[in-house]
């Protein structure tokens, strides 16, 4: 259960921090250029942080008590392959969701 | 396309932002559903979407809070996911940096993946746009996007409790995010960044305070930047 105090800390902190990022350049820094190495690292934040966030949930899902689960592993693999192949977010989501339900049904 | 008035720029923005509603609605609903399933009240879920207005970071925070991760780590990780907003801000600055401060502050609040993508494409396509026209266009793109984000979050939150467990919603998030990230892996550097981050996060799963995520994120970013720098150096070699 999420306690209400830490929830509000997260909501307000995340709101303020995100606004800070969004306002950082248009509002404060103006048009001064950023060092190339900073931009180079910023470019990879999303593709590094998001997969790292969900990799443990794919390999050790909490729904099975942490035991690797063939249905969830194959759903993740199908999502990834379809996403890489079609470059289409929804095609990948539906393929992954379909695989998950099909596998859960087949494996009972 | 040239604009005669700021009004036509605004409506062009509305038309360009409109189709994104199809993408935002299901994500916002999913957030509403998962947030209430995790124990948030309906109004807390809605305030979350209004204050933060950033899907990926909201999902990240939700996932980590449900895993009982310390609050500071939840914040740091979700903020890391939103670091790209600083990049968006940086690349918008040459176009709208001359607008009045209150307009820039409003635009900053409404800077999300969809408004940013529309605006940057339009500004590059039509360099003769005036700053007020650019701001009007930006406001236009946010007009369909933001209300749908709030409204569908609320809808999902209201539906939340009624969804049966057999739907395996625990896995909706990993699938959603894999689907979001896979099309972003356009270059070798992006692929390497993601792979290094995944491997590191699995190896670092036992690190206390869930710092593994931050370590893995940094490792992935550094790997991506390294590959990019190396590719650039290769291209610079005289033939």
Interface residues (C-beta under 8 A of the other chain):
Chain A: X1 X2 X4 X6 X7 X9 X10 X11 X12 X13 X14 X15 X17 X18 X19 X21 X22 X23 X24 X25 X26 X27 X29 X30 X31 X34 X37 X39 X40 X41 X42 X43 X44 X45 X46 X47 X48 X49 X50 X51 X52 X53 X54 X55 X56 X57 X58 X59 X60 X61 X62 X63 X72 X75 X76 X79 X80 X82 X83 X84 X86 X87 X88 X89 X90 X92 X93 X96 X97 X100 X101 X104
Chain B: X23 X38 X39 X40 X44 X47 X48 X51 X52 X53 X54 X56 X57 X58 X60 X61 X63 X65 X66 X67 X71 X74 X75 X77 X78 X79 X80 X81 X82 X83 X84 X85 X86 X87 X88 X89 X90 X92 X93 X94 X96 X97 X101 X104 X105 X107 X108 X109 X111 X168 X170 X171 X172 X173 X174 X175 X176 X177 X178 X179 X180 X181 X182 X183 X184 X185 X189 X190 X193 X194 X196 X197 X198 X200 X201 X202 X205 X212 X213 X216 X217 X218 X219 X220 X221 X222 X223 X224 X225 X228 X229
